[in-house]
Amino acid sequence: MIRAVQHNIKAFMDDPDADKANPIHSTHVAKAYGFRGALVGGATAYGWVARTIIDALGANWLDEGWAHLKFVRPIYPGDDLTATVDEAGVLRVASQDEVCFLGEVGLGFAPWFEELLPNEFCAGASRPATLPQLTLDNAPVGGPLRPMAVSMTASDAETFALARERETHPAFLAPNARLHTAWIAEQLIHLLHHSYDYGPSIHAQSHIQHLHPVCADQTFVVTGICKEAYERKANHYIVNDGAIWSESGDELVRIRHTSVFRIRKS
C-alpha cells in the first residue's frame, strides 16, 4: 500500500557561480545556453525526494523498489519545490505549479524492468589520461562502456548524504546505512565520463531498479551498455543501460540513464 505524501523542499547549490565538472551547473555557462542561472543536477534533485518516497512506500523501497523519472523543466538554486507521491505511486515535483520532474515509483519489479539491457559483471578498468570526445558517430551503440570501480566507506557514504544532499534520514546514516539514492542515480553519469569527454550536459530521464541493499565499506563496480544515441531538436542524446555491482559480483541496481550530452544554444 502506498501512502499519499507531500513535502516542501528549498532547492540549493553550493557556489553556483563556481566552475563545475559539468559546466551547466555553473551560472555563466548555463546563461550562455539560454537558462537564467545554474541548473541543479537531476540526480541531486532526485535525491531530495528520497524521504518523500520512503515515507510513501517504506524503507524497503531502497532495497527492492523502483523509480522512473522524467526531467522536464530546469530547477534553480532557491526554487521552492513541492514534492508529492500519490496513492497510485505517481511522483511529481513542481515549482510554483510548474512541473520540474515527474514519474512513478513502486515496490518489486518495475513494469519496464525486462526492457533494460542486462550487463555482465567484470573488474573495473582504469581511466586513460586522454579520452575521445563523444559524438553521435562514435557513441558505442550496442557496445560496452569502460567498467568503473568505485570505493565507498561508511564515512564517505554518510558525508555524501549529509554534505551533498543535506539528508538526515536514518536510512542513509550509520549503522547499516544505505548509499544515497542521488549517489546511485549519478553513477551512470560518471561511467560515461570514464569512457568519453563531453561538454555541458543535462540529465533527461532515469529508470532505476533496486535489486539488493546497497551498503558501503566495499568497492563497487559500475558497468554499462550504450543502447542508443540520437538527435532531437538539435540536442544530442545518449541512452545507457547499466548496473551497480557489489565487490562479490551481486547485481545491486539496474539503471537506464538518458542524457543530453550536446545541448543546443538558444
N, C-alpha and C positions, 0 to 999 in steps of 0.2 A: 504494500500500500504506500502511495506517495502522498506526503503532506504538502499542502499549498504553503509556500514560504515567500516572504518578501523582505529584502534588506536594502538599506540605503548605503551607498559607497561614495567616498570622495576620491576621485582619480588623482594619482600623484606620480611624480617622476623626479628623481634626483638629478639636478643640474641639466635641465632640458637644453640649455644653451651650449653645453659642452659637446665636443666631438664624441661620437659613439661608434661602436663596431658596425652597427647598421646605421648609416647616416640619416635615414628617415626619422630616427628618434632624436635628431638634433634640430634645433629651431631653424637655423639658417638654411640647411639643406631641404627640410620639409617645405619651407616657404618657397624655395626655388621650384618646387614641384606643384605649387598652387595651393598648398594647405596653409591654414592660418597659424600653425605652430607645430612643435614637435609632436609626433604621433606616439602614443603609448603602444607598446608591443602587444600583439594579440595574445601571446602566451601569458604575459604578465596580467592582462585584464581577465583572462580566463581564470588565473589563479585567485583573483579577488572573489570569485563566486564559489570557490570550493566550500566555504562554510555554508552558503545557501543550499548547495546541492546536498551536502552531508545532512543538513537539518531536514531536508525534504525526503531523502532516501535512506538515511542512516549511514554510519561509518563503514559498513560492509561495502558500500559503493566504491571505496578506494581499492578494494581487493577483487571485486567481481562485478563491477558496473561499467557503464559506457557513457560516452558523450559525443554528440555531433554538433559542431559549431560552424556558423557562417558569420564572418565579419563583414558588415555592410556599410558602416559609417565610421569615420575616424573618432577616436577618443583622445582628448587632450588633457594635459595636467590641469587639475582644478575643476573638471567637469563633475557635476552632481549626478550620480548614476542611481537608478533603481533596478535592482536585480530581483527577478521573480522566477519561481518554479511552480507551475500549477499542478493540479491533481492528475493530469494526463502526462506529466513529465516534460512539458514544454518550458524551455528556458528562454528568458527574454531579459536583455539588459538595455536600458534606454536612458537617454539624457534629454530631459525636458520633452518627453513623449516621442522623441525620435529614436528609433531602434538603432543601437550600435552593433550588437551581435545577438544572434538568436540560434536556437537549435532544440535538441531533445536530449534527455538523459534517462537512464534506466538501469535496472539490475539484470544480471545474467548476460546472455549473449545478445548483442545488438542485431537488429534485422539485416544490417548490411555487413556483418562480420565476415561472411563467406566470400564477399566481393574483394576483400583485402588480399593482396598477393602475399603468400607465405614466404618467409625468409628462412635461411639456414644459419644455424649458429656457427661462428668462426671466430678466430682470435682477432683482436683489434690490430690495425696496421698504423704505423707512424705517419704523420702528415708531412709530405715533402716540403722543402723550403720554398718551392715555387709551384703554383697551380695554374691550370688553364683557365681562361675567362669563360664563364658559362654563356652559351648561346643556344638558340633553338637548334642549330645544326649539330652541335657536339653534345647535346644532352643525351645521356646514355639510355635511351628508351628501351625497356626490356632487359636492361643490364643492371649490375650491382653498383652501388656507391662504395667507396672505401670504408671498411668497418672501423669503428672508433671505440677505444677503451676509455671508460670514464670512472675514476675512483672517487668515492664519496664516503667520508667518515660521518659518524653520527653528529659530530660537532659541525661539519660542513653543512649537513642537511638542516640542522637547527638554525644555523646562521642564515642560510638561504631563506627559510621561512620567515624568520624574524626581521632580517635586514632588507631583503629584496622584496618580500610580499607584505611585510608588517603584519604577519599572521601569527596569532597566539592560540589557535585551536589546538587542543591537546593531541589530536591525531597526528600532528606534524612535529611534536616535541617529544623528547626522551621521557620515559623509556619506551622502546618498541615503536618509535616514530616511523611514519611512512614518508617517503620522498614526496615533496610537494607537487601538486598537480601542474603548477607552472613549470617546474623543472622537467617533468615528464613531457609536457607539450612542446617544449623548445628543443628537445634532443634531435629531432629531425632537421631543425634549422642548423644546428651545429654540425650535424652529419653532412649536410650538403656543402658547408664551408670546409669540411675535411677533404673534399674532392675537387672543389671549384672555387675560384674567386668570382665575385659579382658585386654590384654596387647596391644602392638603396633598394630595399625590398619590403613587401607588405604581406603579412600573414592573411590569407584569404579564407581558409577553411581547414578544419581538423575533424578527423574521425579517430576516437581514442577508445580502445577496448582494454580494460584491466582484466588480466587473467590470474594473477597471483599477487600477494603483497610485495611491494617494492620498498625494501628496508635498506638502510645504509650499512656502513662498515664492510663494503665489498667493492670490487671493481666490476662495473657493468660493461657489457658490450652492446653497442648500438649498430644495427645493420639496416640496409635499405636497398630497395629496387626502384628504379625510375619507371613509373607507369606511363606517363605521357608528358609532352611539352607542346605548348601551342600558343598562338597569338589570339587575343580577343580585344578589340577596340584599342589597338596599338599597345596593349600591355602584353608582356611575355610571361606565361605561366609555366610552372613545373609541378607535377604531382608525383610524390614519392611514397611508397608503401614500405614501412619499416617496422622494426621490433626492438624492444629493450630486453636484454637477456641478463640473467644472473651470472655470476662468475662460474657457476657449475653447469651452465647451459640450459637453464629453465627459461622458457619464454614468459616474461612477466607482463608485457604490454605490447599490443599490436596497434600500429598507428598509420593513418594516411594523412599526409601533410600537403596542403596546396598553398603555394605562394606565388606572388608576382615578383619575379626576380629582375625584371626590367620594367620600370614604371614610365608611362608616357608623361610628358610635361604638358601642363595646361597652357 
